[in-house]
Amino acid sequence: MEKIDIKSYNEAELLEYMTSLGQPKFRTAQLFKWLQQGVEDFDQMTNLPKPLREILKEQCYIANVSIVKKFVSKIDGTVKYVYELFDGERIESVVMKYEHGYTVCISTQVGCRMGCSFCASGLDGLFRNLTPSEMLAQITKAQQDNGIRISNVVMMGMGEPLDNFDNSVKFLQLVSNDNGLNIGLRHISLSTSGVVPKIKELKGYNFPITLSVSLHAPNDEIRSSMMKVNKKWGVDELLSACREYQKVTTRRISFEYALIEDVNDSDACADELAKRLRGIMCHVNLIPANPVKENSFKKPDMNKIIHFKERLIKKGINATVRRTLGADIDASCGQLRRKAMEEKGGGC
């Protein structure tokens, strides 16, 4: 009998399961609360009767993550984790401190199939999707390890959330549950490389999250050279889907734009980008490109980055340069996992 991933159950599913065991309704609320708090062992659920705990141990498992490596920035206190999953796979997560509280950046997949040339996460392809419980576990482990409460979540770590659509949606429903972690959806950002059909499907849920679109180029020629996904859904189709999404949700969209020297950082690129985004309620997040040893991309100097930003602003596009956090503790997303897997001896 395959064990149940019980931490991925919502309250309705948990109620059905508890009812099948002949348990009273109030046991559902007790169990759900324990799971959402990050308890890792059924025996820790002290208000559940021992016979029930024994049944749960026999039929279910609690998805957890264990800390393999932890790096703490001496500059700003940013914490980067390499977590190991039950099957030995490894993922990354980052905890960042801001004035408004703590933000965690979580992974949604082991690896990634999108194959963006500037990103280390997809260099070895996709290994598997993460379950809702494994996404939640990244948050609860970070809270326990640091003695903090996470108030904001960004789904911007390893993987493409919309390529793991059903699990990502269920995670959003679980993490925002009043009886669970209770992190408001307005405090959650979901990043996508531009999986157009799933953007259209996501708008049907009308979640008040921030949709963060990894655009990185103003036209198909440049974007297709950087991002394989653009060969399937071009810039025009992607921006059309974003307009539809915004019409339904009325939420401002964030466009991520990694500035790469002599690739997408020219005045012509800034002008074309501003023209493309005109009429969309949006914010452009300019990101100095992270160096990845597997490619030759370089970030422009800061003067050129500021110039690009100011050119967008003059043309009516809200833009800022992303503040670099944890600069002293390792590089871009995906590289920590690769190093950890190489050290483990299993390659990547």
N, C-alpha and C positions, 0 to 999 in steps of 0.2 A: 504493500500500500504506500503510495506516494504521500509524503507528509504535506500538510496544508501550510501555505505561507500566510499565517494568520495576521501578521502585521499589515498586510496589504488589503485586508478586509475592511470595508466601510461598516458603519453601524448596522445597516440593514442586513448585510451579509453575515455579520457577527451575530445578530439577533436570530437569524434563521439557523445558524450553526448551534447556538446555545439552546434553542428550542428543540433541535433534533437530539440533543443530549439530555432533554428533560429538565433543563435548568430554568429557574425563574428569570423574568425579564431584567431584573436589576443586576444580574450577573453580567449582562452585556455591557452595561455602562462601566462597571468595575474593571472588566477585562480591557475594554477599549482604552480607558484612562491609563492603565498600566503600560499597555503597548505603546501609546503615544508619548509617554514620559521617557521611553527609552530603556525600560527594564529588559534585561537580557536573559533572564532565567525565570521559568514559571514558578519556581520555589520562592522567588522574591515577592510574589503576589500574595501577601500574607492574609488578605481578607477573603481569599477564595478557599473553599474547603479542600483539604488534602486529596480526597478522591477525585475531585474535578481537576486539580493540578496534575495528577497522575495520568488522567485521560488526555489532557492537553499535551503533556510530554510525549505520550505515545502517538498521538495523531497529528501534532502540529510542530512547527519550528518557528523561532523568532529570528528573523533576518537581522544580522548585526554586521558591523565592520570593525576590524581591529587595526590599530595604528602600527604601521610598519616603520614609517619615518615621519619625523616632525621637525620643521624648520621654523624658527622664530626670528623675525627681523629685529635687529638692534636699532633700526632707524625709526620704525613706526609701529612695531608690535604685531604686524601681520603674521599670521600663522599658516603655513602650508603643510598639508598632510598627504602622505601616501597611505591609503587604506587597503587592506586585504579583505576580500570577500570569502564566502564559505568555500568556494571552489578554487581558491588560490589566485584568482584574477585580482588585479590591482587597479585602483582608480585614484584620482586626485580631488582634493577639496581645499578651499582657502577661506580663512576667517579674517575679515578686515574690520577695523575699528574706525567709525566715523563719529562726528559730533552727535548724530541722531541715534547712535547705537551700533550694534554689531550686525554685519552682513556676512552671510556665508555663500560662497560660490560652490555649487554642487555639480557633479557629473550625472549624466542621464544614460550613458552607455559606456561599455568597456571598449575603447577605441572609437572609431567613427568611419562611416563609409563615404562621407562627402568628399574627401580628398582635396581639401583646399591647400594650395601650394605653400601658403605662409604659416600653416598651423601644424604643430607636431602631433596633435591628437590622432590624426587620421593617417599617419605615415605607414602604419601597418594594417590599416583596414579595420573593419568592425569585428569584434570578437563575440559580443552578445549585448542584449539590452539589459538595463537595470530594472528591477521591479520597483513598484512604489515604496515598498518597505526598505529597499536598499537606498533609495533617495532620502527617505525620512531618517534612516540610521546615520547618514552623514551629518545631519543637523543635530540629532540627539547626542551623538558622540562628541561633537565639537562643544556643545553646551556643557556636557559632563566634564570634559577634559580641561576646559578653561574656567568653569564655574561662572558661566554667563548665561544670559538669555538672548538668543538670536531673534532679532526683530525684522530682518529683511533677508530675502533669498533671491539669488540670481542663478538661473539655470543656464550657466554659461561655461561650465567646466567641460570635461571630455564628453563628446557625443553631440548629436543633433536631436533635441527634444521632440521635434515633430516627426522624426524618423522612428521614434518610440512613442507614438501618439497616445495610444490607449493608457499606457502606464504613466505617461506625463500628466494626462488629464486626471487620472485617479489620484496621483500624488497631489495635484493642486486642490482637489476636493478634500483629501485627508488632512493636509498640512494647515488648511484654513478652517477646519472644523472647530467649533466653539469648545467642544469637549476634548480636543486634542492639543496640538501645539498652538492653535489659535493665532497663526500668523496671517494677517489680513492680506487678501489677494492684491490690494493696492500696493502692498510692500513686496511684491514678487515680480521679477522680470524674467521673461522667457526669450532666449536668443535663438534665432533660426538663420540658417544660411539661405533660406528662400525656397522652402518646399511648398510651392503655391497651392496645390490641392488641400494640404493640411492647414494652411493659413485660412483658407475658405471654410474648412470644417471647424476650425477653432472659433471662428467668429460666431458660430451658432450657439456656443456655450455662453457667449457674452461675459466672459470673466473680466473683471476690472483690473487685470494685470497690465504690466507694460510690455508690449511686444517690441523686442529689440531685433532689428533686421541687419544681418551682416552684409552690407552692400559693397563697400570697399572699392567701387569703381563707378564712373558715371555712364558707361556705355558697355555694350556687349563685347566689343573687341577686347577691351582691357579685362573685363570681369571674367570672360570665358577663359582667358589665359591664366587666371588665378584660381577660379572656382569651377569645378566640373559641373556643379548643379546648374550653372547658368546656360549650359548647352541644352538643357532640358526646358528650363523656364527662364527666358531672357529678362532683361531689365524692365522693359515695357510691361510684360505680363506680371512680373513681381510687383511693380509699383501700382498697377491696376488692382491687384489683390489687396495691397495695403490700403488703397483708397476705399475699397469695399469694406475692409475690416474696420477702418476708422469710422465709416458711416454708421455701422451697427453699434460699435462699442463707445464711440465719442472719446476715445482715449488717444493721447498724443503718442506717436510712434517714435522710437529711438532708432536712428540709423547709425550703425557702427562703420567706421571708415578707418582702416589701418593704412597709415601713410607710409608708402614705400618709395625710397629715393629713385627718381627717374622712371617710375612706373605709373603712379597715379597722383603725383604731387604737383603737377604743373598748374599754372594759372588757367589754362584751357580746361583742365579737369575740374577745377573749382567752379568755373563759370558754367560748364555743362551740368555739373551736379546741382548747382543752384536752380538752373532752369528745369531740370527733371523733377525736383522736389517742390517746385512752386505749387501752392494750393493744398499741400498736405500739411496738416498740423503735426510738426515734427521737431526733433532735436537731432543734430548731427554730433556724434561722439567721436572726435578725432583721436586715434590711437597711434602713437609712435610705434612702428613695427618692431616686434620682438625678434632678435636674431635667432635663427634656427640653423644649426650646423649643416643640415641637409640641403639648404639652399643658400643663395648668395644675396638675398634681400638685405637691404640696409635701411635704417630709418633716416629721414632727412634731418638736417641740423635744426635746432629749436627755432631759429629765426624764420626758416622756411615754413615750419609748422604753424607758427603764429601768423605769418603772412597768409597762409591758406585759410586759416580760421577767420581772419579779419575780412578776407575777400568774400567769404560766404556770408558773413554778417552784413556787410555792405549791400549785399544782394537780397537781404531779407530773410536769410536762413539762420535760425538760432544754432550756434555751434560752440562747443567747448573742447578743450584738450583734456583727455583723461589723465588724472593724477596717477603717477606710478607709485604703487605700494609694494613693499617687500622686495625692493630692487636688489638687496644684498643676499637673498636666500635662494635664488635659483631662477630659472628662465621661464619661458612661456608654458602654457598648459599642454600636457602630454609628455614633456621632457622628463619630469620627475618619474613618471610611470615607466618610461623606457629604461631609465637608469636603474630603477629598482628591479625590473624584470631581468635585466642583464646581470645584475649582481646576484639575483636568485639562481641564475644559471639556466633559465628556461627560454632565453631570448625574449622576443616581443611577440 
